Amino acid sequence: MVEDQNEIIQMQEEIIESIQSQKLDEPGAERFIYSLFVVCGISMIFEGLIKSYRAKKKEKKRAGESTKELTKKIFIVYLIHLLFIALTCLICAYLVKITGPYIWTLCLISVSMVELAPLFTIDINFKKKKE
């Protein structure tokens, strides 16, 4: 019984140590904030490209033209963005020295901005009033 309690206490201490090792110190928090701004800025550029290509694709569909070229461009932008995410993970891990959960947070923010947000855009077309 005493051994079980000692094992439980030891496991709790190990869990607390692993959680504290993921915690950022003050310079680490500053680096995370700067990385967040950089990732969001670059993700906004990718998001703008995706939205503009999707708008052009809709216009071409309405006109009855082929959209294969624009579809290829959209997939190329998505692939470049995935490469950007991988590069960001490596840079943040080895050069900026940010811990794992914070790197995953940056990646999730970037993915949600670029790859998920354009899928849920709503176009509201108002009818023009005849004068």
N, CA, C and O of each residue as an XYZ file, in Angstrom:
524
protein
N       0.818     -1.192      0.000
C       0.000      0.000      0.000
C       0.863      1.256      0.000
O       0.578      2.206     -0.729
N       1.901      1.264      0.804
C       2.817      2.391      0.863
C       3.564      2.525     -0.462
O       3.814      3.631     -0.942
N       3.916      1.371     -1.045
C       4.616      1.390     -2.322
C       3.720      1.963     -3.421
O       4.189      2.709     -4.281
N       2.433      1.615     -3.393
C       1.492      2.156     -4.375
C       1.380      3.675     -4.257
O       1.344      4.385     -5.262
N       1.325      4.157     -3.030
C       1.235      5.613     -2.820
C       2.508      6.306     -3.292
O       2.449      7.390     -3.872
N       3.656      5.684     -3.045
C       4.924      6.255     -3.494
C       4.989      6.294     -5.024
O       5.476      7.263     -5.606
N       4.494      5.233     -5.669
C       4.481      5.196     -7.126
C       3.550      6.266     -7.687
O       3.870      6.909     -8.686
N       2.405      6.455     -7.046
C       1.457      7.482     -7.497
C       2.069      8.859     -7.342
O       1.943      9.698     -8.235
N       2.732      9.105     -6.218
C       3.376     10.405     -5.992
C       4.483     10.632     -7.013
O       4.635     11.739     -7.530
N       5.258      9.589     -7.304
C       6.329      9.706     -8.286
C       5.767      9.995     -9.679
O       6.324     10.814    -10.411
N       4.669      9.331    -10.051
C       4.040      9.578    -11.351
C       3.516     11.012    -11.435
O       3.645     11.661    -12.474
N       2.930     11.504    -10.351
C       2.430     12.878    -10.333
C       3.564     13.874    -10.503
O       3.419     14.864    -11.220
N       4.688     13.622     -9.849
C       5.849     14.507     -9.971
C       6.387     14.498    -11.404
O       6.774     15.545    -11.922
N       6.414     13.335    -12.043
C       6.880     13.244    -13.426
C       5.947     14.003    -14.370
O       6.408     14.667    -15.298
N       4.653     13.905    -14.135
C       3.685     14.632    -14.967
C       3.873     16.131    -14.794
O       3.857     16.879    -15.772
N       4.052     16.569    -13.559
C       4.252     18.007    -13.297
C       5.536     18.490    -13.956
O       5.568     19.582    -14.523
N       6.598     17.685    -13.887
C       7.862     18.053    -14.536
C       7.704     18.176    -16.047
O       8.230     19.112    -16.650
N       6.983     17.237    -16.667
C       6.814     17.287    -18.120
C       5.979     18.496    -18.530
O       6.228     19.096    -19.576
N       4.992     18.856    -17.716
C       4.190     20.046    -18.023
C       5.032     21.302    -17.873
O       4.958     22.203    -18.709
N       5.826     21.368    -16.823
C       6.657     22.548    -16.608
C       7.753     22.682    -17.648
O       8.207     23.793    -17.923
N       8.187     21.579    -18.231
C       9.225     21.657    -19.268
C       8.670     22.264    -20.558
O       9.434     22.793    -21.365
N       7.350     22.195    -20.762
C       6.727     22.773    -21.952
C       6.441     24.267    -21.781
O       6.125     24.950    -22.755
N       6.548     24.765    -20.579
C       6.234     26.161    -20.291
C       7.329     27.067    -20.855
O       8.517     26.755    -20.769
N       6.906     28.191    -21.432
C       7.868     29.133    -21.998
C       8.302     30.152    -20.956
O       7.500     30.614    -20.146
N       9.588     30.493    -20.991
C      10.050     31.576    -20.138
C       9.742     32.909    -20.820
O       9.148     32.919    -21.898
N      10.129     34.024    -20.218
C       9.772     35.339    -20.769
C      10.339     35.574    -22.175
O       9.590     36.007    -23.052
N      11.623     35.310    -22.429
C      12.102     35.464    -23.817
C      11.418     34.503    -24.784
O      11.197     34.845    -25.946
N      11.086     33.313    -24.316
C      10.386     32.353    -25.164
C       8.992     32.832    -25.533
O       8.532     32.626    -26.656
N       8.323     33.471    -24.581
C       6.990     34.013    -24.859
C       7.076     35.143    -25.886
O       6.218     35.253    -26.762
N       8.099     35.974    -25.782
C       8.289     37.043    -26.770
C       8.543     36.458    -28.151
O       7.989     36.929    -29.145
N       9.376     35.439    -28.207
C       9.651     34.796    -29.495
C       8.380     34.183    -30.073
O       8.162     34.231    -31.284
N       7.542     33.607    -29.214
C       6.284     33.025    -29.676
C       5.368     34.101    -30.251
O       4.747     33.888    -31.292
N       5.276     35.244    -29.592
C       4.421     36.331    -30.080
C       4.927     36.837    -31.427
O       4.134     37.051    -32.343
N       6.236     37.030    -31.556
C       6.792     37.471    -32.836
C       6.532     36.428    -33.927
O       6.181     36.773    -35.055
N       6.708     35.160    -33.580
C       6.446     34.092    -34.547
C       4.977     34.079    -34.952
O       4.651     33.832    -36.112
N       4.098     34.344    -33.998
C       2.668     34.390    -34.276
C       2.350     35.486    -35.286
O       1.571     35.269    -36.215
N       2.949     36.666    -35.110
C       2.728     37.760    -36.063
C       3.242     37.403    -37.453
O       2.577     37.683    -38.450
N       4.403     36.796    -37.525
C       4.976     36.426    -38.818
C       4.110     35.368    -39.509
O       3.808     35.485    -40.696
N       3.717     34.346    -38.763
C       2.910     33.273    -39.343
C       1.557     33.818    -39.812
O       1.087     33.467    -40.894
N       0.939     34.669    -39.005
C      -0.357     35.246    -39.403
C      -0.210     36.136    -40.636
O      -1.070     36.103    -41.516
N       0.843     36.917    -40.716
C       1.054     37.777    -41.873
C       1.242     36.985    -43.155
O       0.632     37.298    -44.178
N       2.073     35.974    -43.104
C       2.311     35.163    -44.294
C       1.062     34.358    -44.646
O       0.758     34.166    -45.823
N       0.337     33.888    -43.630
C      -0.897     33.146    -43.889
C      -1.946     34.034    -44.539
O      -2.737     33.559    -45.354
N      -1.965     35.299    -44.196
C      -2.906     36.236    -44.826
C      -2.606     36.396    -46.313
O      -3.523     36.555    -47.119
N      -1.343     36.354    -46.674
C      -0.966     36.433    -48.089
C      -1.494     35.200    -48.833
O      -2.093     35.321    -49.902
N      -1.264     34.014    -48.258
C      -1.777     32.790    -48.876
C      -3.298     32.820    -48.968
O      -3.868     32.422    -49.983
N      -3.952     33.288    -47.915
C      -5.409     33.350    -47.911
C      -5.921     34.280    -49.005
O      -6.909     33.973    -49.671
N      -5.252     35.418    -49.191
C      -5.637     36.338    -50.255
C      -5.506     35.708    -51.633
O      -6.366     35.889    -52.495
N      -4.424     34.969    -51.832
C      -4.236     34.286    -53.117
C      -5.342     33.269    -53.369
O      -5.902     33.210    -54.464
N      -5.651     32.476    -52.363
C      -6.693     31.454    -52.507
C      -8.040     32.108    -52.811
O      -8.761     31.665    -53.705
N      -8.376     33.151    -52.074
C      -9.672     33.807    -52.290
C      -9.764     34.432    -53.677
O     -10.811     34.367    -54.320
N      -8.671     35.037    -54.139
C      -8.716     35.655    -55.466
C      -8.843     34.591    -56.561
O      -9.584     34.776    -57.525
N      -8.117     33.477    -56.408
C      -8.235     32.407    -57.403
C      -9.625     31.789    -57.386
O     -10.159     31.445    -58.441
N     -10.218     31.644    -56.207
C     -11.573     31.087    -56.130
C     -12.591     32.032    -56.775
O     -13.526     31.584    -57.439
N     -12.405     33.338    -56.575
C     -13.327     34.307    -57.191
C     -13.210     34.246    -58.713
O     -14.218     34.257    -59.419
N     -11.972     34.180    -59.215
C     -11.775     34.067    -60.662
C     -12.377     32.770    -61.202
O     -12.931     32.736    -62.301
N     -12.257     31.704    -60.408
C     -12.799     30.421    -60.828
C     -14.326     30.487    -60.926
O     -14.912     29.933    -61.856
N     -14.968     31.162    -59.974
C     -16.424     31.312    -60.027
C     -16.853     32.116    -61.252
O     -17.835     31.778    -61.914
N     -16.108     33.185    -61.548
C     -16.431     34.001    -62.720
C     -16.304     33.182    -64.004
O     -17.146     33.277    -64.897
N     -15.242     32.378    -64.085
C     -15.059     31.555    -65.287
C     -16.140     30.485    -65.393
O     -16.592     30.168    -66.493
N     -16.555     29.927    -64.259
C     -17.627     28.927    -64.293
C     -18.923     29.549    -64.789
O     -19.653     28.945    -65.575
N     -19.204     30.765    -64.321
C     -20.421     31.444    -64.755
C     -20.379     31.754    -66.249
O     -21.402     31.731    -66.933
N     -19.170     32.046    -66.741
C     -19.019     32.345    -68.161
C     -18.957     31.071    -69.006
O     -19.017     31.136    -70.234
N     -18.838     29.930    -68.360
C     -18.801     28.661    -69.092
C     -17.425     28.307    -69.613
O     -17.308     27.465    -70.503
N     -16.384     28.923    -69.088
C     -15.020     28.644    -69.531
C     -14.398     27.538    -68.677
O     -14.928     27.166    -67.630
N     -13.265     27.026    -69.149
C     -12.544     25.979    -68.435
C     -11.843     26.558    -67.197
O     -11.280     27.652    -67.239
N     -11.890     25.804    -66.109
C     -11.277     26.263    -64.859
C     -10.118     25.373    -64.420
O      -9.681     25.454    -63.272
N      -9.620     24.535    -65.306
C      -8.541     23.618    -64.938
C      -7.283     24.358    -64.515
O      -6.625     23.968    -63.551
N      -6.948     25.415    -65.226
C      -5.727     26.164    -64.924
C      -5.806     26.793    -63.527
O      -4.843     26.749    -62.762
N      -6.959     27.373    -63.210
C      -7.116     27.989    -61.890
C      -7.134     26.941    -60.780
O      -6.635     27.189    -59.682
N      -7.704     25.777    -61.060
C      -7.704     24.702    -60.075
C      -6.279     24.258    -59.781
O      -5.931     24.005    -58.627
N      -5.453     24.164    -60.820
C      -4.050     23.812    -60.623
C      -3.336     24.864    -59.786
O      -2.541     24.532    -58.907
N      -3.624     26.139    -60.063
C      -2.991     27.212    -59.292
C      -3.395     27.153    -57.821
O      -2.571     27.381    -56.935
N      -4.656     26.848    -57.568
C      -5.120     26.743    -56.184
C      -4.389     25.612    -55.463
O      -3.942     25.787    -54.329
N      -4.267     24.457    -56.112
C      -3.567     23.333    -55.490
C      -2.078     23.637    -55.294
O      -1.485     23.198    -54.309
N      -1.478     24.378    -56.212
C      -0.072     24.762    -56.057
C       0.088     25.670    -54.851
O       1.038     25.519    -54.083
N      -0.833     26.614    -54.678
C      -0.763     27.507    -53.505
C      -0.931     26.701    -52.226
O      -0.235     26.949    -51.242
N      -1.858     25.727    -52.230
C      -2.022     24.874    -51.054
C      -0.746     24.093    -50.747
O      -0.358     23.980    -49.584
N      -0.091     23.554    -51.773
C       1.152     22.805    -51.559
C       2.268     23.704    -51.035
O       3.021     23.313    -50.143
N       2.368     24.896    -51.586
C       3.380     25.835    -51.094
C       3.098     26.183    -49.638
O       4.023     26.320    -48.837
N       1.822     26.325    -49.297
C       1.466     26.623    -47.910
C       1.844     25.469    -46.989
O       2.338     25.701    -45.885
N       1.622     24.234    -47.420
C       2.018     23.091    -46.596
C       3.537     23.044    -46.404
O       4.018     22.702    -45.324
N       4.279     23.386    -47.442
C       5.740     23.467    -47.306
C       6.128     24.583    -46.342
O       7.067     24.437    -45.560
N       5.405     25.691    -46.402
C       5.641     26.796    -45.473
C       5.403     26.344    -44.030
O       6.168     26.700    -43.134
N       4.355     25.567    -43.807
C       4.062     25.080    -42.454
C       5.197     24.171    -41.965
O       5.643     24.293    -40.825
N       5.655     23.271    -42.822
C       6.748     22.371    -42.433
C       8.014     23.163    -42.125
O       8.696     22.885    -41.138
N       8.328     24.139    -42.956
C       9.500     24.971    -42.729
C       9.355     25.781    -41.440
O      10.322     25.948    -40.697
N       8.160     26.279    -41.179
C       7.908     27.031    -39.954
C       8.124     26.158    -38.725
O       8.704     26.605    -37.736
N       7.658     24.916    -38.787
C       7.865     23.994    -37.662
C       9.352     23.788    -37.389
O       9.787     23.823    -36.238
N      10.121     23.574    -38.440
C      11.555     23.359    -38.265
C      12.257     24.606    -37.722
O      13.091     24.519    -36.821
N      11.909     25.758    -38.279
C      12.540     27.003    -37.828
C      12.191     27.280    -36.373
O      13.064     27.640    -35.582
N      10.925     27.116    -36.015
C      10.508     27.390    -34.635
C      11.125     26.398    -33.653
O      11.437     26.765    -32.520
N      11.301     25.171    -34.064
C      11.847     24.164    -33.158
C      13.347     24.331    -32.941
O      13.828     24.237    -31.811
N      14.088     24.579    -34.021
C      15.540     24.556    -33.906
C      16.194     25.928    -33.817
O      17.201     26.080    -33.125
N      15.652     26.920    -34.492
C      16.279     28.239    -34.448
C      15.674     29.147    -33.387
O      16.395     29.833    -32.663
N      14.356     29.149    -33.299
C      13.677     30.043    -32.369
C      13.540     29.396    -30.995
O      13.322     30.096    -30.006
N      13.664     28.090    -30.917
C      13.603     27.314    -29.670
C      12.261     27.465    -28.962
O      12.202     27.801    -27.779
N      11.176     27.211    -29.711
C       9.838     27.199    -29.132
C       9.451     25.741    -28.909
O       9.791     24.876    -29.716
N       8.742     25.469    -27.821
C       8.389     24.087    -27.493
C       7.223     23.591    -28.344
O       6.536     24.375    -28.998
N       7.014     22.289    -28.324
C       6.059     21.600    -29.184
C       4.633     22.118    -29.215
O       4.121     22.393    -30.300
N       3.968     22.265    -28.076
C       2.566     22.720    -28.132
C       2.397     24.092    -28.781
O       1.384     24.357    -29.428
N       3.378     24.949    -28.609
C       3.300     26.283    -29.205
C       3.512     26.220    -30.715
O       2.912     26.992    -31.463
N       4.360     25.306    -31.156
C       4.557     25.109    -32.588
C       3.271     24.589    -33.216
O       2.872     25.049    -34.286
N       2.616     23.628    -32.554
C       1.355     23.100    -33.063
C       0.290     24.184    -33.119
O      -0.533     24.203    -34.034
N       0.302     25.087    -32.145
C      -0.648     26.197    -32.143
C      -0.430     27.083    -33.367
O      -1.391     27.478    -34.026
N       0.824     27.394    -33.672
C       1.120     28.204    -34.857
C       0.649     27.500    -36.131
O       0.085     28.134    -37.023
N       0.879     26.214    -36.213
C       0.464     25.458    -37.402
C      -1.055     25.431    -37.543
O      -1.584     25.603    -38.641
N      -1.748     25.216    -36.440
C      -3.213     25.180    -36.489
C      -3.796     26.533    -36.876
O      -4.784     26.600    -37.607
N      -3.190     27.604    -36.390
C      -3.654     28.942    -36.760
C      -3.475     29.149    -38.259
O      -4.379     29.644    -38.933
N      -2.330     28.777    -38.772
C      -2.060     28.963    -40.194
C      -3.000     28.122    -41.059
O      -3.525     28.609    -42.060
N      -3.212     26.870    -40.676
C      -4.102     25.998    -41.444
C      -5.528     26.526    -41.413
O      -6.217     26.520    -42.432
N      -5.970     26.979    -40.252
C      -7.345     27.482    -40.179
C      -7.516     28.750    -40.999
O      -8.582     28.970    -41.575
N      -6.490     29.586    -41.065
C      -6.591     30.820    -41.848
C      -6.597     30.542    -43.342
O      -7.394     31.122    -44.080
N      -5.729     29.672    -43.785
C      -5.527     29.492    -45.225
C      -6.427     28.413    -45.812
O      -7.028     28.618    -46.866
N      -6.525     27.300    -45.164
C      -7.184     26.171    -45.803
C      -8.629     25.982    -45.373
O      -9.413     25.397    -46.120
N      -9.003     26.459    -44.197
C     -10.378     26.283    -43.755
C     -11.235     27.532    -43.969
O     -12.398     27.419    -44.358
N     -10.688     28.697    -43.725
C     -11.482     29.926    -43.831
C     -12.049     30.160    -45.232
O     -13.219     30.526    -45.338
N     -11.286     29.969    -46.311
C     -11.878     30.189    -47.638
C     -13.011     29.221    -47.978
O     -13.838     29.518    -48.840
N     -13.057     28.083    -47.320
C     -14.134     27.134    -47.588
C     -15.462     27.601    -47.005
O     -16.525     27.207    -47.484
N     -15.406     28.434    -45.981
C     -16.615     28.852    -45.296
C     -16.981     30.306    -45.565
O     -17.698     30.915    -44.771
N     -16.505     30.865    -46.658
C     -16.881     32.237    -46.986
C     -18.271     32.250    -47.582
O     -18.655     31.349    -48.327
N     -19.005     33.267    -47.248
C     -20.376     33.400    -47.727
C     -20.445     34.628    -48.616
O     -20.088     35.730    -48.200
N     -20.900     34.433    -49.821
C     -21.072     35.552    -50.741
C     -22.525     35.999    -50.694
O     -23.441     35.220    -50.958
N     -22.714     37.250    -50.359
C     -24.058     37.805    -50.312
C     -24.182     38.776    -51.471
O     -23.496     39.797    -51.520
N     -25.050     38.451    -52.387
C     -25.270     39.303    -53.551
C     -26.577     40.058    -53.368
O     -27.650     39.459    -53.292
N     -26.476     41.353    -53.301
C     -27.673     42.165    -53.199
C     -28.137     42.556    -54.586
O     -27.324     42.853    -55.462
N     -29.422     42.556    -54.780
C     -29.960     42.959    -56.057
C     -29.869     44.476    -56.164
O     -30.144     45.196    -55.204
N     -29.487     44.941    -57.324
C     -29.370     46.374    -57.522
C     -30.779     46.961    -57.728
O     -31.610     46.435    -58.468
N     -30.984     48.048    -57.047
C     -32.289     48.711    -57.181
C     -32.359     49.417    -58.522
O     -31.406     50.064    -58.957
N     -33.504     49.279    -59.162
C     -33.695     49.955    -60.445
C     -34.116     51.387    -60.158
O     -35.031     51.645    -59.375
N     -33.435     52.295    -60.803
C     -33.750     53.709    -60.586
C     -34.551     54.277    -61.725
O     -34.902     55.457    -61.704
